[in-house]
Amino acid sequence: MKKIGWIGLGKMGEPMAKKIVQAGYSLTVYNRSAGKADELKSEGAFVANDIKSVAENSDFIISMISDDAALNTVAMGPDGVLQNAKPGSTFIDMSTVSPVASAAIAETAAAARISYLRAPVNGTVMQAEASTLVILISGPKESFDACEEIFRKMGDKIFYTGPDEQARYLKLCINMMVGISSAMMGEALVLGESGGLDWEQMIEIIKNSAVGSPVIHYKEKTLKERNFTPAFTVRQLAKDFDLMLDTGRQSEIPMPITSHVRQNLSTMIATGRGDQDFFAYVEMLEELAGMKK
Ligand SMILES: NC(=O)c1ccc[n+]([C@@H]2O[C@H](COP(=O)([O-])OP(=O)(O)OC[C@H]3O[C@@H](n4cnc5c(N)ncnc54)[C@H](OP(=O)(O)O)[C@@H]3O)[C@@H](O)[C@H]2O)c1
């Protein structure tokens, strides 16, 4: 049986890795901070003490980690994946990172004869727990074909988008629209509230209207209960907006709405909301409107 290695057991990585071990694969996990692997161990995963041993002993190495800096450390360092994985193995990074950082990984992987798939995901913790993530993949097509069944354990919509950084770009495009949706929804709800609408009924009707996109559907409970415990934090979204704006700047792609929403995220972070769910934007607007509950 092919051996899978997993690096990064954060909010997303843990439930995703669990699906792999529950599907019967031989899985070895590593997380930088000790303790987060306990749950996976109880499910039957092996726990490694370092990335090097995960890389040396796996046919497929998957990472789900924070950002460009984390990816560089995990993939490029002397004790990282690309220095230690076997030629012929496959490295799959599922994090949200920049196309530039990802292209540098691709170059190093090719030199080491390691196949590299970019596989960022859409959806959040709830979808990871239900194996209903949308997975966007780019890289060598034959590697995608070899890994498709692994992806199908974590997601139900799997898209192969091209040989290079296409999946990285698409992930940024979609997150841009998700982030802008949260800003749009926040403004609409505060205006509605000021007009005396019932909070829950307003959300219910918007959800069922022409603008009731899937993101509004899966944020329904968060908004109705005003419970902004994070599935995806304001800081994480700000990181993604920086990736979009940096990437756009390189080709002079104007993104005025994205720039504006990035400023809102700064305001949220500066007012102590950085670790809340990004849909908490509505609460900041209520405060600015002088109507905070
Ligand atoms: N949360 C979501 O809803 C969501 C949805 C789609 C995509 N994403 C993307 O998926 C990725 C993971 O998100 P998450 O919510 O799971 O993040 P998270 O809960 O903050 O977890 C981040 C993981 O990365 C590890 N990490 C960070 N820096 C590292 C380093 N230098 N070396 C090794 N490991 C490092 C962390 O280890 P420690 O435990 O030691 O800190 C942790 O396991 C991000 O790129 C995010 O943008 C998130």
The ligand as an SDF file (V2000), in Angstrom:
LIG
                    3D

 48 52  0  0  0  0  0  0  0  0999 V2000
   -9.5930   27.6520    7.8840 N   0  0  0  0  0  0  0  0  0  0  0  0
  -10.2300   27.6690    6.7340 C   0  0  0  0  0  0  0  0  0  0  0  0
  -11.4600   27.8160    6.6690 O   0  0  0  0  0  0  0  0  0  0  0  0
   -9.4810   27.4980    5.4350 C   0  0  0  0  0  0  0  0  0  0  0  0
  -10.2140   27.2070    4.2780 C   0  0  0  0  0  0  0  0  0  0  0  0
   -9.5320   27.0260    3.0730 C   0  0  0  0  0  0  0  0  0  0  0  0
   -8.1450   27.1580    3.0320 C   0  0  0  0  0  0  0  0  0  0  0  0
   -7.4740   27.4750    4.1770 N   0  0  0  0  0  0  0  0  0  0  0  0
   -5.9960   27.6090    4.0650 C   0  0  0  0  0  0  0  0  0  0  0  0
   -5.4630   26.3790    4.5210 O   0  0  0  0  0  0  0  0  0  0  0  0
   -4.2260   26.6110    5.2150 C   0  0  0  0  0  0  0  0  0  0  0  0
   -4.3400   26.0670    6.6500 C   0  0  0  0  0  0  0  0  0  0  0  0
   -5.4010   26.7580    7.2930 O   0  0  0  0  0  0  0  0  0  0  0  0
   -5.8570   26.4040    8.7930 P   0  0  0  0  0  0  0  0  0  0  0  0
   -7.1220   27.1490    9.0110 O   0  0  0  0  0  0  0  0  0  0  0  0
   -5.7920   24.9530    9.0420 O   0  0  0  0  0  0  0  0  0  0  0  0
   -4.6690   27.1420    9.5940 O   0  0  0  0  0  0  0  0  0  0  0  0
   -4.2230   26.9540   11.1140 P   0  0  0  0  0  0  0  0  0  0  0  0
   -5.3230   26.3800   11.9150 O   0  0  0  0  0  0  0  0  0  0  0  0
   -3.6480   28.2610   11.5270 O   0  0  0  0  0  0  0  0  0  0  0  0
   -3.0460   25.8540   11.0120 O   0  0  0  0  0  0  0  0  0  0  0  0
   -1.8330   26.1540   10.3940 C   0  0  0  0  0  0  0  0  0  0  0  0
   -0.9260   24.9300   10.4070 C   0  0  0  0  0  0  0  0  0  0  0  0
    0.3390   25.2900    9.8030 O   0  0  0  0  0  0  0  0  0  0  0  0
    1.3840   24.9050   10.6920 C   0  0  0  0  0  0  0  0  0  0  0  0
    2.5370   25.7730   10.4990 N   0  0  0  0  0  0  0  0  0  0  0  0
    2.5610   27.1350   10.4570 C   0  0  0  0  0  0  0  0  0  0  0  0
    3.8170   27.5770   10.2630 N   0  0  0  0  0  0  0  0  0  0  0  0
    4.6060   26.4760   10.1940 C   0  0  0  0  0  0  0  0  0  0  0  0
    5.9850   26.3000   10.0090 C   0  0  0  0  0  0  0  0  0  0  0  0
    6.8310   27.3240    9.8390 N   0  0  0  0  0  0  0  0  0  0  0  0
    6.4620   25.0230    9.9930 N   0  0  0  0  0  0  0  0  0  0  0  0
    5.6120   23.9780   10.1470 C   0  0  0  0  0  0  0  0  0  0  0  0
    4.2860   24.0850   10.3300 N   0  0  0  0  0  0  0  0  0  0  0  0
    3.7830   25.3220   10.3460 C   0  0  0  0  0  0  0  0  0  0  0  0
    0.7650   25.0590   12.0630 C   0  0  0  0  0  0  0  0  0  0  0  0
    1.5290   24.3910   13.0390 O   0  0  0  0  0  0  0  0  0  0  0  0
    1.3620   24.7670   14.6140 P   0  0  0  0  0  0  0  0  0  0  0  0
    0.2200   23.9620   15.1180 O   0  0  0  0  0  0  0  0  0  0  0  0
    2.6590   24.4100   15.2040 O   0  0  0  0  0  0  0  0  0  0  0  0
    1.0910   26.2600   14.6710 O   0  0  0  0  0  0  0  0  0  0  0  0
   -0.6050   24.4170   11.8250 C   0  0  0  0  0  0  0  0  0  0  0  0
   -0.5240   23.0150   11.7870 O   0  0  0  0  0  0  0  0  0  0  0  0
   -3.9640   28.1210    5.1160 C   0  0  0  0  0  0  0  0  0  0  0  0
   -3.1460   28.3870    4.0120 O   0  0  0  0  0  0  0  0  0  0  0  0
   -5.3740   28.6830    4.9150 C   0  0  0  0  0  0  0  0  0  0  0  0
   -5.3510   29.9400    4.2510 O   0  0  0  0  0  0  0  0  0  0  0  0
   -8.0970   27.6180    5.3740 C   0  0  0  0  0  0  0  0  0  0  0  0
  1  2  1  0
  2  3  2  0
  2  4  1  0
  4  5  1  0
  4 48  2  0
  5  6  2  0
  6  7  1  0
  7  8  2  0
  8  9  1  0
  8 48  1  0
  9 10  1  0
  9 46  1  0
 10 11  1  0
 11 12  1  0
 11 44  1  0
 12 13  1  0
 13 14  1  0
 14 15  2  0
 14 16  1  0
 14 17  1  0
 17 18  1  0
 18 19  2  0
 18 20  1  0
 18 21  1  0
 21 22  1  0
 22 23  1  0
 23 24  1  0
 23 42  1  0
 24 25  1  0
 25 26  1  0
 25 36  1  0
 26 27  1  0
 26 35  1  0
 27 28  2  0
 28 29  1  0
 29 30  1  0
 29 35  2  0
 30 31  1  0
 30 32  2  0
 32 33  1  0
 33 34  2  0
 34 35  1  0
 36 37  1  0
 36 42  1  0
 37 38  1  0
 38 39  2  0
 38 40  1  0
 38 41  1  0
 42 43  1  0
 44 45  1  0
 44 46  1  0
 46 47  1  0
M  CHG  2   8   1  16  -1
M  END
$$$$
